[in-house]
Amino acid sequence: MPTRRSILAAIGALALLPGISRAAAAAPASLPLWPSSPPGGGGPSGDVRQNSKGAVSNIAVPKIDVFAPKAPNGTAFLIAAGGGYKRIEMQNEALPAAQWLNDRGITAFVLSYRLPAEGWKAGPLAPLQDAQRALRLIRANAVTFQINPDRLGVLGFSAGGHLFGLAATRSAFASYEPIDAADGLSARPDLAALIYPVITLKPPFDRTSTRKVLIGSHPGAALTSEWSVEDHVKAHCPPVFLVQAQDDPISDPQNTLIMQAACEKAGVPVELHRLATGGHGFGMGVQGTDTAAWPDYFATWLDKQIPPRG
């Protein structure tokens, strides 16, 4: 597990990185999730690859990047961008989300999770292992990060929404064997915000990259159910916030309706905002479109879940 000294050293070094605004970075520390090879081993080698749109792949070392606000209010969110489990949309989704959270005094942790198709022997478990480990690692270092370990939420976009849907609904599932003291801590997020998420992998909503990468083109009913978020919603799950455009061409808009219904059936607090237009992949919203409104809805929801100090 990273020590307080190593975390503070990383924060100091990463303060000098280009491309990180001062507001977002009292500066991001980059912390590997695993002290050695991740569970199961395998995976790619070499450096992270970034395409022309700022999406990354070739994740050889899963990690969290820590974006600390100038005046932390004790709340924290772990962020997972989407990309169909084939890439991670850092520039379009994760980094703007970290900036938005920092502007509100919320500490942001951006997750670089393993992509199953990159040769990891854990297969579809690899991203969930990373998400659970990240939540535990954040809690283990709560004092260093100046956060309340009981005010730790998750914010996931698209496939990242699927990943964090699983993290929120399967928090007691042992996806890997414990390796240190951090793994004795809870992997349950206190809040879950899922933005244009993939929820179900069942027909007729089974044409997503998420389903193909995780469980293949022709999975059986049992495997499909295992990786469909709605089938794991129980009363112990955290409150859920959902956003999706009604013209989403990638994740069928039924996904958020399915999640809303599952939460209501289980008695889990849920709030869904359906935008008239916006498509898919709009991140923190596009000015001049319906999607620009959703961060305000999110801020209002957050204030209800965790009232601001004052």
C-alpha positions in Angstrom: 0.0 0.0 0.0 1.3 3.5 -0.8 2.6 5.3 2.4 1.8 8.8 3.4 5.3 9.8 2.5 5.1 8.3 -1.0 1.7 9.9 -1.6 2.9 13.4 -0.6 6.0 13.0 -2.7 3.9 12.1 -5.7 1.6 15.1 -5.1 4.6 17.4 -5.1 6.1 15.9 -8.2 2.9 15.9 -10.2 2.2 19.5 -9.4 4.7 20.3 -12.1 2.9 18.3 -14.9 1.7 20.4 -17.9 -2.0 20.4 -18.9 -3.4 20.4 -15.3 -5.1 23.5 -14.3 -4.3 25.0 -10.9 -7.9 24.7 -9.8 -7.9 21.0 -10.5 -4.5 20.4 -9.0 -3.4 21.1 -5.8 -2.0 18.6 -7.9 -2.8 15.0 -9.0 -0.8 12.3 -7.4 -0.6 9.1 -9.5 -0.9 6.0 -7.3 -0.7 2.4 -8.6 -3.5 0.2 -7.3 -1.5 -2.9 -6.8 1.9 -3.3 -5.1 3.0 -5.7 -7.8 1.2 -7.4 -10.7 -2.6 -7.1 -10.5 -4.6 -10.2 -9.7 -4.2 -13.0 -12.3 -1.4 -11.2 -14.1 -1.1 -10.8 -17.8 -1.8 -7.5 -19.6 0.0 -5.3 -22.0 3.5 -3.8 -21.8 4.9 -0.4 -22.6 3.5 3.1 -22.1 -0.1 4.2 -22.1 -1.4 5.1 -25.5 -3.4 8.2 -26.2 -5.4 8.9 -29.3 -6.1 12.2 -31.0 -9.2 12.7 -28.8 -7.4 12.1 -25.5 -8.7 8.6 -24.9 -6.2 6.2 -23.4 -5.5 2.5 -23.8 -2.7 0.0 -23.2 -3.2 0.3 -19.4 -0.3 -1.8 -18.1 -0.4 -0.2 -14.6 -3.9 0.5 -13.3 -3.9 3.5 -11.0 -5.7 6.5 -9.6 -4.8 10.1 -10.2 -5.7 12.3 -7.3 -7.0 15.8 -8.0 -7.2 17.8 -4.8 -9.2 21.0 -4.5 -7.7 24.1 -2.9 -10.1 23.8 0.1 -11.3 20.1 0.4 -14.7 19.8 2.0 -14.2 16.2 3.0 -16.3 14.7 0.1 -14.6 12.6 -2.6 -15.6 10.9 -5.8 -13.9 8.2 -7.8 -14.4 8.8 -11.6 -14.4 6.2 -14.4 -14.7 7.4 -18.0 -16.2 5.2 -20.7 -15.0 3.8 -23.9 -16.7 0.5 -24.3 -14.0 -1.2 -22.2 -11.7 -0.7 -25.2 -10.3 2.7 -24.2 -10.9 5.3 -21.5 -12.2 8.7 -22.5 -10.0 10.8 -20.2 -10.0 14.1 -22.0 -13.8 14.2 -22.8 -15.1 12.8 -19.6 -12.8 12.1 -16.7 -10.7 15.3 -16.6 -13.7 17.7 -17.0 -15.5 15.8 -14.2 -12.5 16.2 -11.9 -12.3 19.9 -12.6 -16.1 20.3 -11.9 -15.8 18.4 -8.6 -12.7 20.3 -7.6 -14.5 23.6 -8.2 -16.9 22.5 -5.5 -14.3 21.5 -3.0 -14.7 17.8 -3.8 -11.6 15.7 -4.1 -11.5 13.7 -7.3 -9.8 10.4 -8.1 -9.6 9.4 -11.7 -9.4 5.7 -12.3 -7.2 4.1 -15.0 -8.7 0.7 -15.0 -7.6 -2.5 -16.8 -9.2 -3.1 -20.2 -10.2 -6.8 -20.4 -9.3 -7.2 -24.1 -5.7 -6.2 -23.3 -4.6 -9.7 -22.2 -5.5 -9.6 -18.5 -6.0 -13.1 -17.2 -8.7 -11.9 -14.8 -10.8 -11.2 -17.9 -14.0 -9.3 -17.2 -13.2 -9.3 -13.5 -10.2 -7.0 -14.0 -12.0 -3.6 -14.1 -14.2 -4.5 -11.1 -11.1 -5.6 -9.2 -9.5 -2.2 -9.9 -12.7 -0.3 -8.9 -13.0 -2.2 -5.6 -9.3 -1.8 -4.9 -9.4 1.9 -5.7 -12.3 2.5 -3.3 -10.5 0.7 -0.5 -7.2 2.4 -1.2 -8.8 5.8 -1.0 -10.4 5.0 2.3 -7.1 3.6 3.6 -5.5 7.0 2.9 -8.4 9.2 3.9 -6.4 11.3 6.4 -3.7 12.1 3.8 -6.3 13.1 1.2 -8.3 15.2 3.8 -11.5 13.3 3.1 -14.2 11.6 5.1 -14.1 7.9 4.2 -17.9 7.8 4.6 -18.4 10.4 2.0 -16.9 8.6 -1.0 -19.0 8.5 -4.2 -18.5 7.1 -7.7 -19.1 9.0 -11.0 -19.1 6.8 -14.1 -19.8 7.5 -17.7 -21.0 4.9 -20.3 -18.9 1.8 -19.8 -17.5 3.5 -16.7 -21.2 3.7 -15.6 -21.5 0.0 -16.0 -18.3 -0.6 -14.0 -19.5 1.7 -11.2 -23.0 0.2 -11.4 -21.4 -3.1 -10.6 -19.2 -1.6 -7.9 -22.3 -0.1 -6.2 -24.4 -3.2 -6.4 -21.8 -5.9 -5.9 -19.7 -4.2 -3.2 -19.6 -7.4 -1.0 -18.5 -9.6 -3.9 -14.9 -10.7 -3.4 -13.5 -10.1 -6.8 -9.9 -10.8 -5.6 -8.0 -12.2 -2.7 -7.0 -9.6 0.0 -3.3 -8.5 -0.3 -2.9 -5.9 2.5 -4.7 -4.0 5.3 -6.5 -1.8 2.8 -8.5 -4.8 1.6 -10.1 -5.1 4.9 -12.0 -1.8 4.3 -15.4 -1.5 2.5 -15.6 -1.3 -1.2 -19.1 0.1 -1.1 -19.4 3.6 -2.5 -21.7 6.0 -0.5 -23.2 7.5 -3.6 -23.4 6.4 -7.3 -23.8 8.8 -10.2 -24.1 6.9 -13.5 -24.1 9.0 -16.7 -25.5 7.5 -19.9 -24.5 4.2 -18.5 -24.7 0.7 -19.9 -26.8 -1.2 -17.3 -28.1 -4.3 -18.9 -26.3 -6.8 -21.2 -29.5 -8.7 -22.0 -31.4 -8.8 -25.3 -32.5 -6.7 -27.0 -30.0 -4.3 -25.5 -27.0 -6.5 -26.0 -25.3 -4.9 -29.0 -22.9 -2.7 -27.0 -19.1 -2.9 -27.0 -19.4 -3.4 -23.2 -21.2 -6.7 -23.6 -19.0 -8.0 -26.4 -15.7 -7.1 -24.6 -16.8 -8.4 -21.2 -18.7 -11.6 -22.0 -18.4 -12.2 -25.8 -20.8 -12.3 -28.7 -22.9 -15.3 -27.6 -23.0 -15.5 -23.8 -25.5 -17.7 -22.0 -28.3 -16.4 -19.8 -26.5 -17.0 -16.5 -23.4 -15.1 -17.6 -25.4 -12.3 -19.1 -27.3 -11.9 -15.8 -24.1 -12.0 -13.8 -22.8 -8.9 -15.6 -26.1 -7.0 -15.9 -26.2 -4.4 -13.2 -29.9 -4.4 -12.6 -29.9 -8.0 -11.4 -27.7 -7.1 -8.4 -29.7 -4.1 -7.0 -30.6 -4.8 -3.4 -31.7 -2.6 -0.5 -28.1 -2.1 0.8 -27.1 -0.3 -2.4 -26.2 3.4 -2.2 -28.4 6.2 -3.6 -28.2 6.4 -7.3 -28.3 9.4 -9.7 -28.9 8.8 -13.4 -28.7 10.9 -16.5 -29.3 9.9 -20.2 -30.4 11.5 -23.4 -33.5 10.0 -25.0 -31.7 9.9 -28.4 -28.7 8.0 -27.1 -27.5 5.8 -30.0 -24.9 3.8 -28.1 -26.5 2.9 -24.7 -30.2 2.4 -25.3 -32.2 4.9 -23.2 -34.0 1.9 -21.7 -30.8 1.3 -19.7 -31.5 4.1 -17.2 -35.2 3.2 -17.0 -34.2 -0.4 -16.2 -31.9 0.8 -13.4 -34.5 3.2 -12.1 -37.1 0.4 -11.9 -34.6 -2.0 -10.2 -33.8 0.7 -7.6 -37.4 1.5 -6.9 -38.2 -2.2 -6.5 -35.4 -2.6 -4.0 -36.2 0.6 -2.1 -32.9 2.3 -3.1 -33.2 6.1 -3.5 -32.9 7.0 -7.2 -33.1 10.1 -9.3 -33.3 10.0 -13.1 -32.9 12.9 -15.5 -33.9 12.1 -19.1 -32.7 14.7 -21.5 -34.7 15.3 -24.7 -31.5 15.3 -26.9 -27.8 15.0 -26.5 -26.8 11.6 -27.9 -23.9 9.8 -26.2 -20.6 10.9 -24.8 -21.4 14.5 -23.8 -19.3 14.4 -20.7 -20.1 17.3 -18.3 -22.4 18.8 -20.9 -22.2 20.8 -24.1 -23.1 24.4 -23.9 -26.2 25.4 -25.9 -27.7 21.9 -25.7 -30.0 20.0 -23.4 -26.9 18.3 -21.9 -25.6 21.5 -20.4 -28.2 21.3 -17.6 -27.3 18.0 -16.0 -24.3 19.2 -13.9 -26.7 21.5 -12.1 -29.1 18.7 -11.4 -26.2 16.7 -10.1 -25.1 19.6 -7.8 -28.6 19.8 -6.4 -28.7 16.1 -5.8 -25.4 16.2 -4.1 -26.5 18.9 -1.7 -29.5 16.7 -0.8 -27.3 13.7 -0.1 -24.5 15.6 1.6 -25.7 19.1 2.7 -23.1 21.8 2.2 -21.3 23.1 5.3 -22.3 26.4 6.7 
